[in-house]
Amino acid sequence: MVSPLTVERPPSLLSATIRRSIVVGRIYLLFGIGYLLVFGIVTGLASGPAFGSLITLFLPVFAVVGALGGMMVFTNDRLKGVFEYLIAYGISPRRLFANVLVATLVLVSIVLGVSLTVGLGVYLARGNTISAGLATDLVVYSVPMSYASAAFAATVGMFWTSLSSPRSGMNSPVGLMPIIGIAPSLVTIGGIGAAATVGVSPLPVVICAVAVLAGVVLLMLRQVGRLMPLERLLSPA
């Protein structure tokens, strides 16, 4: 028999958040996947070297666009007062942030999985091989930067949403999330170019960029409880 003093833990909302992120952000998810598919197929059919050099640069950009669903769910829930009920049931702000962050990473995985499977399939079907350089670019830069950039953009967007009264449009966190997510990739590409001009390996630049982004995301998540009082997550209406 359950004691009347037993306090039940609030249910996990992670799977529901992931499903809702896919449904709510399906247009952006399809756009990110579709653009990368067209880009990968065209470059894979036209020129092997073009595929190897360009797909690695564009993956993080459109992975961020395809991961907008998580941020949209967070913004909609705050505007509609959903967080008021969730917090009343004992769900902490850090848990709400973590659920959206995990959902964002799942969306990135979908974009990368579909686009790389098809793109590399066409590339290999044309008689090309995956060179050591292409494998290194994908494993060291494109894939980690895709996850790190999307996580950074989602975390900044959630803080921004909580501290403002967001509305739809480019002046909202959802509208500016792609720009926030693309910026780290552009800065890293610039650092890679600068390293190449002086004859230095770009690997330390890439590792440093990914590590900094991951560190910022983890630091912001740890500070949610201190920097994000409960009233910040209540509906502004």
N, C-alpha and C positions, 0 to 999 in steps of 0.2 A: 504494500500500500504506500502511495506517495505521500510524504509528509506535507502538510499545508504550508510549511515554511520553506519548502524546496523552491528555489528560483530557477525557472527554466531559461536556458540561453536562447536569445533570439535566433530565428532560423537564418540560414545562409541565403543571401540574395544574389550570390555570384552567378549562378547559372541563369537566373532570370535577367540579370543585368547584361550578360553576354547575349542572350537571345534578343532582348529589346534593342541592344546596340546594333545588332545585325539588321533587324527589321527597320528601326528608325533611320539608320544611316545607310540603307541599301543603295540609294542613288549614288552616294559618294563611294561606297564600296565597289559598285559596278563600274563607276567612272575610273577609279584607280586601277582596277583589274583590266578594264577594257583598253585604256590607254597603253598600259604596259604590254598587253597582248599584241596590240597593233604595232607598237614600236618594236617589240622583240621579234615578231614575225617578219616585219619589213626589213629590219636590219639583218636578221638571220638569213633571209633569202637573198638579200642584195650583196652583202659582204660580211664575211666572217670577222675580219678585224673590226669593222664598225660595230658589230654586236658586242664584241668583247670589250671595246673601249667605252661605249656609250651606255649600255644597259646597266653597268655598275654605277654610273653617275646618276641615272634617273630613278633607280629603284627607291632610294630613300625619299625622294620628292613625292612620288605618287603613292608610296606606302602611307605617308602622313595623311594625304588626302583621303585615302580609302579608310582610314581609322577614325574619321570624324564622328561616327555613330556613338561612341562612348561619351564624348563631350556633349553631344546633342541630348542624350538621355539625362546626363547630370544637370544641364541647363534647364530642360523641361521640368524635371522633378522639383528643382528649387523654385521655379516660377509658379508651379501649380500647388505648392505647399506639401508635396509628398514627404519631404524630409522631416516636416513637423511630426508626422505620424511615426515615421521610422525611428526618429530620435526618442519619441515618447515610449516606444517599445524596447528601448535600450540599445539601439544600434549606434555605435560611436561614429563621429565624423571621420576618423581615420579609416574605419572599415568601409564607409561610403566611398571615400577617395580610392582606397585600394581596389574595391570592386570595379570601379570605372577604369582604373589603370590596367587591371588584368584584362578587362573587356577590350580595351584599346590594343593591347598586345596580341590578343586573339585575332582581332581584325587585321592587324599587320601580318600575322602568320598566314591568314587566308590570302591576302594580296600577294605575298611573296611566294606562297606555295603554288598557287595557280599560275602566276605569271612566269615564274622560273621553270616550272614543269613544262609548260607549253613552249616558252622561248628557247630553253635549252634543248627541248626535243626537236624543234625545227632546226636549230643550229647544228645539232649532231646529225640530223637526217641529211643535211647538205654535205656531209662528209668531213665536217670540221671536228676537231678534238678539243677537249677542255684542257687548255694549257695551264702550266703552273701559275703563270701570271694572272689568268682569268680566275682560277680557283682562289688564289690569294686575295684578289680584289673583292670577290664575293664574300669570302669567309672573314676577312679582316676588316673590310670597309663597308660594303653595301648592306649586308644583313645586320651586323651590329649597329650601324648608323641608322638603319630603318627603325629598329626597335628603340634605340636611344632617343632619336629625334621625336618619334611619336609619343613616347612616354614623357619627354620634356614638354612638348606642346600641350598634352592633355593635363599634366600637373599644373603648369602655368595657367591654363585655361580654367581649371577648377578653382584655383585661388582667385583668379580674376572674376569669375562668375560669382563667387561667394562674397566678394568685396564690392560688387557693383549691382546694378539693376539691368541685366542683359536683355537685349531684344534681338530679334532676327536682323541680319544684315551684316555688312562688312565691319561695322563699328562694334560688333559683339565679339565675345571670345570665340564663338563658333566660326564667325566669318574670318577672324584673324588667325585662327589656329594653324592653317596651312603655312602662312607667312612665318609664324613663330617656329614651326617645325622645319621649314626649308632653310631658315637662316643658319643653323649649325652646319648643315651640309655644305652650303655655299662658303662659309668661313673655312671649313675643313678643306674643301677643294682649293681655295686660295692658298692655304698653308701647304698643301701638297705641291702646288705649282711653284711656290717660293722655295720649297726644299729641293725641287728638281732643278731649279735654276742655279743653285749653289752646289749641286752634286751631292746632296744629303739624302739618305733613304727617307721616303715618306712614311714608313711604317711607324716610327715614334710619334709623328704628328697625328696619324689616325688613331693609334692606341690612346694617346693623350686626350683627343677630342671625345672619344666614346667614353672614356673613364670619367672625364669632367661632367658630361651630360648625365651619366648614371649616378654619379655622386650628388649632383644637384637634385635629381629626382628623389633619391633616398633621403637626403637632408630635408627636403620640403615635406616629405611624408612623415618624417619623425617630428616635425614641428607643427603638424596639423593641430594637435591638441592644445598647443600653447598659442599659436597664432590665429587659430580659427575657433573663436567662441561659438557656442551653439546658436546664438541669435543670428550669426552671419549666414547660417544655412536655412533660415526661415524665409518664407515667401516675402518678397518686398512689397507685395500688393497690400 
